[in-house]
């Protein structure tokens, strides 16, 4: 039976028949998956956390939605998803599964493709209580604060994740694609506003603390796990292996 990967059975060996998205097909080939090759779709639920890493610009935080799109070539030669890195492991960014907005984000973070990276740790889910322009309040997740760039008067640009309490932080850039930028605007966050961190608390809910959609998880014959958005999974046509 033919179906898209999105509708394919889980924990079952599948054969890739066609990839209708040329860009996705090229990316899959680079990861070792070709038409006629075998894959397995998994029903595992993965928790994607924002992570702290060290790159060309020093320590930075990568939001969970970007974590699921990055693949790392370790010094040992092994290729793994970023979320499987362990504390202290080093390597370089091998490839990502995003478009130009991901390229821009990686450049901004100082971890471009082929750039060196050292894993520090996964981050707990936290809520940031923030005052906007000294008038309105909002709550931001740790991943959302990592998308916001700006500075304090006379200081270098940094992510709002590293904000200090009680100081006005001027937003100069919101990192990510149109959907993510629009989402932060609903919180009142945009270029030019001033944010003041009031408090940081452990999150009571995981809503807003992970990727915007639940990825479809597959593995290659070599055991490499890959994470596809539902849209991309719908572009992969498969059948059950005989």
C-alpha positions as CSV (number, residue, x, y, z in Angstrom):
1,X,0.0,0.0,0.0
2,X,1.3,3.4,-1.0
3,X,1.0,6.4,1.3
4,X,2.8,9.5,2.5
5,X,5.2,9.1,5.3
6,X,2.8,11.2,7.4
7,X,0.2,8.4,7.1
8,X,2.5,5.4,7.1
9,X,2.5,2.8,9.9
10,X,4.9,3.2,12.8
11,X,7.7,0.8,13.8
12,X,7.5,-0.8,10.4
13,X,10.1,-1.0,7.6
14,X,9.2,1.2,4.7
15,X,10.5,1.7,1.2
16,X,10.9,5.3,-0.1
17,X,9.2,5.5,-3.5
18,X,9.3,9.2,-4.2
19,X,10.0,12.6,-2.7
20,X,7.8,15.3,-4.2
21,X,9.8,18.2,-2.8
22,X,13.1,18.5,-4.7
23,X,14.9,20.4,-1.9
24,X,13.9,17.8,0.6
25,X,14.9,15.0,-1.7
26,X,18.4,16.5,-2.1
27,X,18.7,16.9,1.7
28,X,17.6,13.3,2.3
29,X,20.2,12.1,-0.2
30,X,22.9,14.0,1.6
31,X,21.8,12.2,4.8
32,X,22.1,8.8,3.0
33,X,18.4,8.2,2.1
34,X,17.6,7.6,-1.5
35,X,14.6,6.4,-3.6
36,X,14.3,2.7,-3.1
37,X,16.0,2.8,0.2
38,X,14.5,1.6,3.5
39,X,13.5,3.6,6.5
40,X,11.5,3.1,9.7
41,X,9.0,5.5,11.1
42,X,9.0,5.7,14.9
43,X,6.3,6.4,17.4
44,X,8.8,7.6,20.0
45,X,7.9,10.9,21.6
46,X,11.0,13.1,21.8
47,X,11.2,16.1,24.1
48,X,13.0,18.9,22.4
49,X,14.6,21.4,24.7
50,X,16.4,24.6,23.9
51,X,20.2,24.0,24.3
52,X,23.2,26.0,25.2
53,X,26.3,25.6,23.0
54,X,29.6,27.2,22.3
55,X,30.4,28.4,18.8
56,X,32.3,31.2,17.0
57,X,30.4,33.9,19.0
58,X,30.9,32.2,22.4
59,X,28.0,30.8,24.4
60,X,24.6,31.0,22.7
61,X,21.2,29.4,23.2
62,X,19.5,27.5,20.3
63,X,15.7,27.5,20.5
64,X,14.0,24.1,20.5
65,X,12.4,24.6,17.1
66,X,15.9,25.1,15.6
67,X,17.4,22.2,17.6
68,X,15.3,19.7,15.8
69,X,16.6,20.9,12.4
70,X,20.4,20.6,13.1
71,X,22.7,17.6,12.5
72,X,26.2,17.5,13.9
73,X,29.3,15.7,12.6
74,X,31.2,14.7,15.8
75,X,34.9,14.6,16.1
76,X,34.6,10.8,16.2
77,X,33.1,10.8,12.7
78,X,29.6,10.0,13.8
79,X,26.6,12.1,12.6
80,X,23.8,12.7,15.0
81,X,20.9,15.1,15.6
82,X,21.9,18.1,17.8
83,X,19.4,16.9,20.5
84,X,21.4,13.7,21.0
85,X,24.7,15.5,21.8
86,X,26.1,15.0,25.3
87,X,27.8,17.5,27.6
88,X,31.3,18.4,26.3
89,X,30.9,16.7,22.9
90,X,32.4,18.7,20.0
91,X,32.0,18.7,16.3
92,X,30.7,20.8,13.5
93,X,27.3,21.6,12.0
94,X,27.0,19.1,9.1
95,X,23.6,20.1,7.7
96,X,20.2,21.5,8.6
97,X,16.7,20.8,7.3
98,X,15.5,24.4,7.0
99,X,15.7,27.2,4.5
100,X,17.2,30.7,4.3
101,X,15.8,31.8,7.6
102,X,17.6,28.9,9.3
103,X,20.8,29.9,7.5
104,X,20.4,33.5,8.8
105,X,19.7,32.3,12.3
106,X,22.8,30.0,12.3
107,X,25.0,32.8,11.0
108,X,23.6,35.1,13.7
109,X,24.3,32.5,16.4
110,X,27.9,31.9,15.1
111,X,27.3,28.3,14.3
112,X,27.0,28.2,10.4
113,X,27.2,25.0,8.4
114,X,30.7,23.6,8.9
115,X,31.2,25.8,11.9
116,X,32.5,24.3,15.1
117,X,30.2,23.6,18.0
118,X,30.6,22.4,21.6
119,X,27.5,21.1,23.5
120,X,27.1,22.6,27.0
121,X,23.7,21.4,28.2
122,X,20.0,21.2,27.6
123,X,18.0,23.9,29.3
124,X,15.0,23.6,31.7
125,X,11.7,25.0,30.7
126,X,11.3,28.5,32.2
127,X,8.9,31.4,32.0
128,X,10.2,34.9,31.8
129,X,7.9,37.6,33.2
130,X,8.6,40.7,31.0
131,X,7.6,44.3,31.1
132,X,7.2,45.9,27.6
133,X,8.0,49.6,27.2
134,X,7.3,50.0,31.0
135,X,3.5,49.5,30.2
136,X,2.4,46.0,29.4
137,X,3.5,42.6,30.7
138,X,3.9,39.3,28.9
139,X,5.4,35.8,29.5
140,X,8.0,34.4,27.3
141,X,9.5,30.9,27.1
142,X,13.2,30.3,27.3
143,X,13.2,29.4,23.5
144,X,11.4,32.7,22.7
145,X,13.9,34.7,24.7
146,X,16.7,33.1,22.6
147,X,15.1,34.4,19.4
148,X,15.2,38.0,20.7
149,X,18.4,40.0,20.1
150,X,19.2,43.4,21.4
151,X,21.4,45.3,23.9
152,X,21.7,47.4,27.0
153,X,23.0,51.0,26.5
154,X,26.6,50.8,25.7
155,X,26.8,47.0,25.7
156,X,27.2,44.5,22.9
157,X,24.3,42.7,21.3
158,X,23.1,39.6,23.0
159,X,20.1,37.3,23.3
160,X,17.4,38.3,25.7
161,X,17.8,34.8,27.3
162,X,20.8,36.3,29.1
163,X,18.9,39.4,30.3
164,X,19.4,41.0,33.7
165,X,16.6,42.0,36.0
166,X,15.4,45.6,36.1
167,X,17.4,46.9,33.1
168,X,15.9,48.1,29.8
169,X,16.8,45.9,26.9
170,X,16.3,47.4,23.5
171,X,15.2,44.8,20.8
172,X,17.2,45.1,17.6
173,X,16.3,41.8,15.9
174,X,13.8,39.0,16.2
175,X,15.4,35.8,14.8
176,X,13.5,33.2,12.8
177,X,11.0,32.9,10.0
178,X,7.8,35.0,9.4
179,X,5.6,32.7,11.6
180,X,7.9,33.0,14.6
181,X,8.3,36.7,14.2
182,X,4.5,37.1,13.9
183,X,4.1,35.0,17.1
184,X,6.4,37.2,19.1
185,X,4.5,40.3,17.9
186,X,1.4,38.9,19.5
187,X,3.3,39.1,22.7
188,X,4.2,42.8,21.9
189,X,7.8,42.0,21.1
190,X,9.1,43.7,18.0
191,X,12.2,45.6,16.8
192,X,12.5,48.9,18.7
193,X,10.6,48.0,21.9
194,X,12.3,47.9,25.3
195,X,12.0,44.8,27.4
196,X,12.5,44.7,31.2
197,X,13.0,41.3,32.8
198,X,11.0,41.1,36.1
199,X,11.3,37.5,37.1
200,X,12.2,34.0,35.9
201,X,10.1,31.0,37.1
202,X,10.0,27.3,36.3
203,X,7.3,26.7,33.7
204,X,4.1,25.1,34.9
205,X,3.1,24.1,31.4
206,X,5.1,22.9,28.4
207,X,2.9,24.9,26.0
208,X,5.2,27.2,24.0
209,X,8.4,25.5,25.2
210,X,8.9,23.1,22.3
211,X,8.8,23.1,18.5
212,X,5.7,24.6,16.8
213,X,4.7,21.2,15.5
214,X,5.4,17.6,16.5
215,X,8.1,16.1,14.2
216,X,7.8,12.8,12.4
217,X,10.7,10.6,13.4
218,X,12.4,8.2,11.0
219,X,15.6,6.3,11.1
220,X,18.0,5.3,8.4
221,X,19.4,1.7,8.0
222,X,22.5,3.0,9.8
223,X,20.5,4.1,12.8
224,X,20.6,7.9,12.3
225,X,17.3,9.5,13.5
226,X,15.9,12.2,11.4
227,X,13.1,14.6,12.3
228,X,10.7,15.9,9.6
229,X,8.0,18.5,10.0
230,X,4.5,17.1,9.1
231,X,4.6,19.2,5.9
232,X,7.9,17.5,4.8
233,X,6.7,14.1,5.8
234,X,3.7,14.5,3.6
235,X,6.1,14.9,0.6
236,X,7.7,11.5,1.1
237,X,5.8,8.7,-0.6
238,X,6.5,5.2,0.9
239,X,5.2,1.7,0.9
240,X,5.5,-1.2,3.4
241,X,8.6,-3.3,2.7
242,X,7.8,-6.9,1.7
